[in-house]
């Protein structure tokens, strides 16, 4: 193999790796941009959310009391490990449910109660891209909206 062929292979490999990184970044941006939905979709998600809450009145009471207290959200966010925050955020994003993504984002401290990005938002999103590339097995384990929702329902902090 000549020197030029080795250089060509190296550049091709670097180009492919770059495309993979761009594709992952695009997916994350797409998933997050879906959280800015129209009011019609928002109302639909609220109806589903209320249906889920009514199926378990204890969970509904706990969630409502926690959502009304900003100190509760910040205390919850600090008690969750960084890895668990990334897992919850990834799973919520994979459900495609904008309201669930917002609730998880508030609970893990990414967004404030009024759904504006918090102080650590940019840092978390940057780290999340790296986290997702290191945790492909987890991402593949929740590869459908149903599996992702089941993970969030099981691991979402009360």
N, C-alpha and C positions, 0 to 999 in steps of 0.2 A: 504494500500500500504506500503510495507516494505521500509526500508531505502535504500537497494540495488536497488530496483525498481525505486525509486526516482532518485538516482544517474545515473542509466542507461538512464532514460528519459532525464535528463539534458544533459548528454554527447551526446546522439543522437540528441537532438535539436541543441546543439552547433556545432555538425558535419554537420548537414544540413545547418545551417547558413554559416558555413565556405565554403561549396561547392557552395552556392549561390554567395558569394563574389568572389571566384575563377572563377566561370563562367562569372560573369560580367567583371572581370579584363581580362579574356581571350578574351571576345568579343571586348573590347576596344583595346586590343593589336592587335587582328586580323584586326579590321577596320583600325587601323593606319598603320599596316604593308602593307596593300593593297595600300597605297600611294606610296610605292616603286615599281612601275610597270615597265614592259618591255617597250621598245621603241614602239613596235607595239600598245600596249594599249594606251600609251601616245599620239601617233599620232591620234588614233581614238578619244580620248577625246578632243584633240585640234580641230578636225573638228567639233565635236558637239558644242564645246564652241564658235567657230566662227559662226556657224549657229545661235546660240542663240543671239549672239551679233548683227548680221546683221538684226535680226528681229526688233531691236529697236536701231536706230542709235544714239539717245540721250544717252541711257545707254552705248552704245559702246564708245562714246566720253568721257563720265565721267569715265568709268572704265579704259580706256587706260590712261587718264591723271593722274588718281590716282595711277595706278600701276607703272608709271614711276617715281614717286616721293616718296622717302623713308620717307621724313618728313610728307607727307600726310598720309602714312600708320600708322606712330606712333601717329599722331594726332588723327586719326580715332580710333585707338586701345584704347587710353586713354579716348575717349568720350563715349565708349560703356560700359554699366554696366557689372559687372562680370556675373550676371545671363544671360544677353543677349549674352555674349561671349559663355557661356556654351550651350545655346540653339542653336546658330549658328553652333558651332562645332559639336554638337550632330546631328543636321539636315544634315549638310554637310557629316558627316560620314555615315549616313543612306542612302544617295543617292548612295554610292558606286562609285562616280565619283572622281577619284584621283586628277584631276586638280581643281575641285571645292573645295575639301578639302584643297589643297595647297593655293588657293586664299583666302579662309576664314581664314586659319591659319596665313597667312601674315597680313591680315586686322586686326585680333584681337590681333596681336602682339606675336603669338606663334613662328612664323618662321620669319627669316630675308628674304630680297628680293631674296636671292639666294637659298631659301628653306632649309637652315640649321636651326636647332632648336635654338630658341632665349633663352635669360637668364631665362625667367619664364616658359619655356616649361615643365620641370619635375614637378614643383610645380602645374602648371595648370592641368596636366594629373592626378596627385594624387588627387587634389581637384575634378576633373571631375568625378571620380569614386563615390565619396561621393555625389556629386551633382545629378548624374544620379539615385542613389538609393533613393534620397529624392524627385525626380521629375518624378516619374514613369508615372503620368498622362500625362505630356508633351511628354515623350518618346512614350507613346502609341498613342498620337494624331498624330504623324508623323511616323507611323509604316510601311509605304510603301515608296519606293524610290520616287514615284510621289508626295506624300504628303510632304516628306522631302524637295524635290527640290522646291516645291511651297512655303514652309516656307522660305527657303533661298532666293529665288527670291523676296519675299515680304519684308524681313527684312534685307537683305544684305546692309550694309552702302555704299552709293555712294561716 
